[in-house]
Amino acid sequence: MGLASEPLLETNLPGYPLRARGKVRDIYEDHDRLLIVATDRISAFDYILATGIPDKGRVLTQMTLYWLDFLRGVVPNHLLSTDVSALPPEFEGRSMWVKKAQMFDVECVARGYLSGSGWKDYLRTGALCGIPLTAGLRESDKLPEPIFTPATKAQSGHDENISYETVVNMIGADTAARLRDLTLTIYNKASDYARSRGIIIADTKFEFGVVDGNILLADEVLTPDSSRFWPAETYSPGGAQPSYDKQFVRDYLESIHWNKQPPAPALPEDVAKRTSEKYKDAYRTLSGKSL
């Protein structure tokens, strides 16, 4: 797989209707299938930045493909093919042909550690998304057992945590239970494997859809964009942990005191490069492969 010399910030594919352009992915329609293309765009604090991260989209796609293969005995998925030989070269390595699915309007989040918005929620309420927890827990502590904490899908801004009862009201008790059980099963299996490779998956989110009456795992899976990956060797609860994600980007944006309003600033080359290396590092560590 050839590596891109410049970050790919936007794609265009004449002859294929553009169905959506998200923070990272461009999605094209082709009759009964979709083409999902992961670009090198990066967002922080809910804004897409002016600078892309070299090869980020390739990492996201290759990591998703790795996990879909790893999980194929656990849950079916929407992948059809990665053959984009008929498309322009920039689509290679970052694209997936997938089945069109009726997607659930629920982000299925699994949390194994107390971090991020979950930690803030615990400090405020003593609970995690309405689920009571033991008093005296520290930031980044491992939870007694992983918890399913669903959220709404936000087209812009942050996803909002919702209760399990809300999910039941949205999609029915049986389907809600199935999504919860699948989410926790996938998380536990992936988390055990990642731990054996030296990475802690603190939390992650999945999306599911329905094709021909069957629930499928869809979109990105267990990537640094959808998950919180921590190096196991430096894990030390009681504060925030180093992570394989946008840490350098967030740190830089905080250091320049950006007011988190548009326009989003550009990134210095070294910040973009170090972030790219973090993404590649996560893929290399988990899969044993290099891009």
C-alpha positions as CSV (number, residue, x, y, z in Angstrom):
1,M,0.0,0.0,0.0
2,G,1.5,3.3,-1.1
3,L,1.6,6.1,1.5
4,A,0.2,9.5,0.7
5,S,2.7,12.3,0.5
6,E,0.1,14.9,1.4
7,P,-2.9,14.6,3.6
8,L,-6.1,14.0,1.7
9,L,-8.7,16.4,3.0
10,E,-11.6,15.9,0.6
11,T,-12.5,13.4,-2.1
12,N,-14.5,13.8,-5.3
13,L,-15.9,10.8,-7.3
14,P,-17.7,11.8,-10.5
15,G,-20.5,9.5,-11.3
16,Y,-21.2,8.5,-7.7
17,P,-23.7,10.6,-5.7
18,L,-22.2,12.0,-2.5
19,R,-24.4,10.8,0.3
20,A,-22.7,12.4,3.2
21,R,-19.5,14.3,4.1
22,G,-18.8,13.9,7.8
23,K,-16.0,15.1,10.1
24,V,-13.7,12.4,8.7
25,R,-15.6,10.2,6.1
26,D,-17.0,10.9,2.7
27,I,-19.7,8.4,1.7
28,Y,-20.8,7.7,-1.9
29,E,-23.8,5.8,-3.2
30,D,-23.6,3.1,-5.8
31,H,-27.1,1.4,-6.2
32,D,-27.4,-1.0,-3.3
33,R,-24.0,-0.4,-1.8
34,L,-22.1,2.5,-0.3
35,L,-18.4,3.5,-0.5
36,I,-17.0,4.8,2.8
37,V,-13.8,6.8,2.4
38,A,-11.8,7.8,5.4
39,T,-10.0,11.1,4.7
40,D,-7.1,12.6,6.7
41,R,-9.4,15.3,8.2
42,I,-9.2,15.7,11.9
43,S,-11.6,17.4,14.3
44,A,-11.0,18.7,17.8
45,F,-13.4,20.4,20.1
46,D,-16.1,19.7,17.5
47,Y,-14.4,21.6,14.6
48,I,-12.6,20.2,11.6
49,L,-9.1,21.6,11.6
50,A,-7.5,23.2,8.6
51,T,-4.6,20.8,8.7
52,G,-4.9,17.1,7.9
53,I,-3.0,14.2,9.6
54,P,-0.9,12.3,7.0
55,D,-2.2,8.7,6.4
56,K,-4.8,9.0,9.2
57,G,-7.6,7.8,7.0
58,R,-5.6,4.7,5.9
59,V,-4.9,3.8,9.6
60,L,-8.6,4.2,10.4
61,T,-9.7,2.0,7.5
62,Q,-7.0,-0.7,7.9
63,M,-7.6,-0.9,11.7
64,T,-11.4,-1.3,11.1
65,L,-10.7,-4.0,8.6
66,Y,-8.4,-5.8,11.0
67,W,-11.1,-5.8,13.8
68,L,-13.9,-6.8,11.4
69,D,-11.9,-9.9,10.6
70,F,-11.0,-10.5,14.2
71,L,-14.7,-10.2,15.2
72,R,-16.3,-12.1,12.3
73,G,-17.2,-15.1,14.6
74,V,-18.9,-12.7,17.0
75,V,-21.1,-10.5,14.9
76,P,-21.7,-10.1,11.1
77,N,-20.7,-6.8,9.5
78,H,-21.5,-4.6,6.5
79,L,-18.2,-5.1,4.6
80,L,-18.5,-6.1,1.0
81,S,-15.1,-5.4,-0.6
82,T,-12.0,-3.2,-0.4
83,D,-11.4,-3.4,-4.2
84,V,-11.2,0.1,-5.4
85,S,-8.9,-0.6,-8.4
86,A,-11.4,1.0,-10.7
87,L,-11.2,4.3,-8.7
88,P,-8.6,7.0,-8.6
89,P,-5.4,6.0,-6.7
90,E,-6.1,8.2,-3.7
91,F,-8.9,5.9,-2.7
92,E,-6.6,2.9,-2.2
93,G,-6.2,1.7,1.4
94,R,-8.8,4.1,2.8
95,S,-12.0,2.9,1.3
96,M,-14.6,0.2,1.9
97,W,-17.6,-1.0,-0.2
98,V,-20.3,-1.8,2.3
99,K,-23.9,-2.9,2.4
100,K,-26.6,-0.3,2.8
101,A,-28.0,-0.8,6.2
102,Q,-30.9,0.8,8.2
103,M,-28.8,2.3,10.9
104,F,-29.9,2.6,14.6
105,D,-29.8,6.2,15.8
106,V,-27.8,5.1,18.9
107,E,-24.1,5.2,19.6
108,C,-23.4,2.0,21.5
109,V,-20.7,2.9,24.0
110,A,-18.8,0.5,26.2
111,R,-16.8,1.9,29.1
112,G,-14.3,-0.2,31.0
113,Y,-12.5,2.7,32.8
114,L,-13.6,5.9,34.3
115,S,-12.5,8.6,31.9
116,G,-13.6,11.5,29.7
117,S,-17.2,12.5,30.0
118,G,-17.8,9.5,32.3
119,W,-15.4,10.8,34.8
120,K,-17.0,14.2,34.7
121,D,-20.4,12.6,35.2
122,Y,-19.1,10.6,38.2
123,L,-17.7,13.7,39.8
124,R,-21.0,15.5,39.4
125,T,-23.4,12.7,40.3
126,G,-21.6,9.7,41.8
127,A,-22.9,7.7,38.9
128,L,-22.0,7.0,35.3
129,C,-24.8,7.8,32.9
130,G,-27.3,7.1,35.7
131,I,-25.6,3.9,36.8
132,P,-24.5,4.3,40.5
133,L,-20.8,3.6,41.2
134,T,-18.8,3.1,44.3
135,A,-17.6,6.2,46.1
136,G,-14.0,7.2,46.0
137,L,-13.0,6.1,42.5
138,R,-10.2,7.9,40.8
139,E,-9.9,9.2,37.3
140,S,-8.9,6.4,34.9
141,D,-9.8,3.7,37.5
142,K,-10.9,0.4,36.0
143,L,-14.6,-0.2,36.6
144,P,-15.7,-3.4,38.4
145,E,-17.2,-4.5,35.1
146,P,-17.7,-2.8,31.7
147,I,-20.8,-0.6,31.4
148,F,-23.0,0.0,28.4
149,T,-23.7,3.8,28.2
150,P,-25.6,4.7,25.0
151,A,-25.6,8.1,23.4
152,T,-27.5,9.9,20.7
153,K,-25.8,10.4,17.3
154,A,-25.0,14.1,16.9
155,Q,-24.5,15.4,13.3
156,S,-22.5,18.2,14.8
157,G,-21.2,18.8,18.3
158,H,-21.0,16.2,21.0
159,D,-23.0,13.0,21.3
160,E,-25.4,13.2,24.2
161,N,-25.5,10.4,26.8
162,I,-29.0,8.8,27.1
163,S,-30.4,6.2,29.5
164,Y,-30.9,2.6,28.6
165,E,-34.6,3.1,29.1
166,T,-34.5,5.8,26.4
167,V,-33.0,3.3,24.0
168,V,-35.7,0.8,24.9
169,N,-38.3,3.4,24.0
170,M,-36.6,4.2,20.7
171,I,-36.1,0.7,19.4
172,G,-37.9,-1.8,21.7
173,A,-36.7,-3.9,24.6
174,D,-35.5,-6.9,22.6
175,T,-33.4,-4.9,20.2
176,A,-32.0,-2.7,22.9
177,A,-30.9,-5.8,24.9
178,R,-29.3,-7.2,21.7
179,L,-27.3,-4.1,21.0
180,R,-26.2,-3.8,24.7
181,D,-25.1,-7.5,24.8
182,L,-23.3,-7.2,21.5
183,T,-21.5,-4.0,22.5
184,L,-20.2,-5.6,25.8
185,T,-19.3,-8.9,24.1
186,I,-17.3,-7.2,21.4
187,Y,-15.7,-4.8,23.9
188,N,-14.6,-7.7,26.2
189,K,-13.2,-9.7,23.4
190,A,-11.3,-6.8,21.8
191,S,-10.2,-5.5,25.2
192,D,-8.7,-8.8,26.3
193,Y,-6.8,-9.1,23.0
194,A,-5.6,-5.5,23.0
195,R,-4.3,-5.9,26.6
196,S,-2.2,-8.9,25.4
197,R,-0.7,-6.5,22.9
198,G,0.1,-3.8,25.5
199,I,-2.9,-1.5,24.9
200,I,-5.8,-0.8,27.2
201,I,-9.1,0.1,25.5
202,A,-10.6,2.4,28.1
203,D,-13.8,2.9,26.2
204,T,-15.1,2.7,22.6
205,K,-18.3,3.2,20.6
206,F,-19.9,1.0,17.9
207,E,-22.7,1.6,15.4
208,F,-25.1,-1.1,14.3
209,G,-27.6,-1.4,11.4
210,V,-30.0,-3.9,10.0
211,V,-29.8,-5.6,6.6
212,D,-32.5,-8.2,5.7
213,G,-33.6,-8.4,9.3
214,N,-30.1,-9.1,10.6
215,I,-28.1,-6.8,13.0
216,L,-24.7,-5.9,11.5
217,L,-21.7,-4.1,12.9
218,A,-21.1,-1.0,10.8
219,D,-18.9,2.1,10.2
220,E,-15.5,2.3,12.0
221,V,-14.6,-0.2,14.6
222,L,-12.1,0.1,17.5
223,T,-10.0,2.9,16.0
224,P,-8.2,5.7,17.8
225,D,-11.0,8.0,16.6
226,S,-13.8,5.9,18.1
227,S,-11.9,4.6,21.2
228,R,-9.6,5.6,24.0
229,F,-6.4,3.6,23.7
230,W,-3.9,3.8,26.5
231,P,-0.4,2.2,26.6
232,A,-0.6,-0.5,29.3
233,E,3.0,0.0,30.5
234,T,2.4,3.6,31.6
235,Y,-1.1,3.0,33.1
236,S,-1.4,4.8,36.4
237,P,-4.9,5.7,37.7
238,G,-5.5,9.0,39.5
239,G,-5.3,11.3,36.5
240,A,-5.5,11.4,32.7
241,Q,-3.5,8.9,30.7
242,P,-1.3,9.2,27.7
243,S,-3.2,8.0,24.7
244,Y,-2.9,6.9,21.0
245,D,-5.2,9.6,19.6
246,K,-5.5,13.4,19.3
247,Q,-3.6,14.2,22.4
248,F,-0.9,16.3,20.6
249,V,-3.5,18.2,18.7
250,R,-5.6,19.0,21.8
251,D,-2.5,20.0,23.8
252,Y,-1.4,22.3,21.0
253,L,-4.8,23.9,20.7
254,E,-5.0,24.5,24.4
255,S,-1.4,25.9,24.4
256,I,-2.4,28.6,21.9
257,H,-5.5,29.5,23.8
258,W,-7.8,29.0,20.9
259,N,-11.3,30.1,21.9
260,K,-12.9,27.0,20.2
261,Q,-14.8,29.1,17.8
262,P,-14.5,29.1,14.0
263,P,-12.3,29.3,12.1
264,A,-10.4,26.4,13.4
265,P,-6.6,27.0,13.3
266,A,-4.0,25.1,11.3
267,L,-1.5,22.8,13.0
268,P,2.3,23.1,12.9
269,E,3.9,20.3,10.8
270,D,5.5,18.7,13.8
271,V,2.2,18.3,15.6
272,A,0.5,16.8,12.6
273,K,3.5,14.4,12.1
274,R,3.6,13.3,15.7
275,T,-0.2,12.7,15.7
276,S,0.2,10.6,12.5
277,E,2.9,8.5,14.2
278,K,0.6,7.9,17.2
279,Y,-2.2,6.6,14.9
280,K,0.3,4.3,13.0
281,D,1.8,3.2,16.4
282,A,-1.7,2.0,17.5
283,Y,-2.2,0.1,14.3
284,R,1.2,-1.5,14.4
285,T,0.9,-2.5,18.1
286,L,-2.5,-4.0,17.8
287,S,-2.2,-5.7,14.4
288,G,1.5,-6.5,14.2
289,K,1.5,-4.9,10.7
290,S,2.7,-1.7,9.3
291,L,1.0,0.5,6.7
